Amino acid sequence: MFEMKSFLLLIINPGSTSTKLAVFRDREPVYTETLRHSSADLEKFAGVIDQFEYRRGLVMEALAKSGIRPAELDAVVGRGGLLRPVPGGTYLVNDAMVQDLKAEKRGSHASNLGGLIAHAIAGELGIPAYIVDPVCVDEMEPISRISGMPENPRESLFHALNQKAVARRAAEDMGKNYDEVNLIVAHLGGGISVGAHLRGRVVDVNNALAGEGPFTPERSGGLPVGKLVEMCYSGRYTRDDMMKKIVRGGGLVAYLGTNDALEVERRIGQGDGRANLVYEAMAYQVAKEIGACSAVLKGDVDAIVITGGIAHSSRLVGWIEERVRFIAPVKVYPGEDEMEALAAGGLRVLAGLEEAKVY
């Protein structure tokens, strides 16, 4: 009887203050570790990219202690960073990608180290290194890029890894392939992104980083533009002040002084009417964005998928669902498993289910 080959993959997911590691035997984790990096550890480095050797060394030390022999690995998969816009998929980490990650062409972020560390380790072992569905995935259609201001086109920056992984899972649960269904996927976390998935392509999505879509626990989302311009030129705020208001100090933080959804729910439970209003307003804006995506898909929607950490909130999800369930059935997949999604992307290529893309 023919037996399918099994694959062993090392997964590397760098964050701002941690590096998550896992080794998967096919789709099952056999080892997991989170390496924490204190402020004292990181302040020695001028920038994120300068942390490369430090984090790579820690990864190799942890792997050595795990008992897993590096020679047994079939591939290394790293979290994708801020690269030029690319279609979704699993990408072989090549020299061109390494150069762009090192140059930080689209910005400095810890995720840039994922591909670099994966490439370095894989190169020593003579095995491939991949990244999967980085945040720069861009499958938007020309009409969706028009913003109303030619100098400021709409861009695709969103939770592509989790959105794509959960979309595939939802399609599978429906007995179909991802490229056979139309879905609206709402990722609810520190950032919120709502994407229109048309037969396997995210043809429209809000820029989840700075200034589009629903407000979030710490981001302002879309704002009245005229008032924003007045604030910028009022003399009361610096550029850094305004960016903080948009990216780290907006949303729940601005209104309620916290980005912790559990804390907001606790206040609501104690009868805090303002907390209830603001929290429901966040759900209201998510529902509006879902409605907009249904127009993008011309009403042909097989399911609405809600995911991310805040999808654990039955209160918030309930508010969203009561406004959008007329569009399509709502499926809820709380949380996000980035490590599993990265492993699945690498496995699809190793198993011959899809070809690795070239950057």
Secondary structure, DSSP 8 states (H G I E B T S, - for coil): -------EEEEEEE-SSEEEEEEEETTEEEEEEEEE--HHHHTTSSSGGGGHHHHHHHHHHHHHHHT--GGG-SEEEEE--S-S-B-SSEEE--HHHHHHHHHTTT---TTHHHHHHHHHHHHHHT--EEEES-TTB----HHHH--S-TTS-----S-HHHHHHHHHHHHHHTTS-GGG-EEEEEEESSSEEEEEEETTEEEEE--TTTT-SS--SS---S--HHHHHHHHTSSS--HHHHHHHHHTSSHHHHHHS---HHHHHHHHHTT-HHHHHHHHHHHHHHHHHHHHHHHHTTT--SEEEEEEGGGG-HHHHHHHHHHHTTTS-EEEEEB--HHHHHHHHHHHHHTTSS--EE-
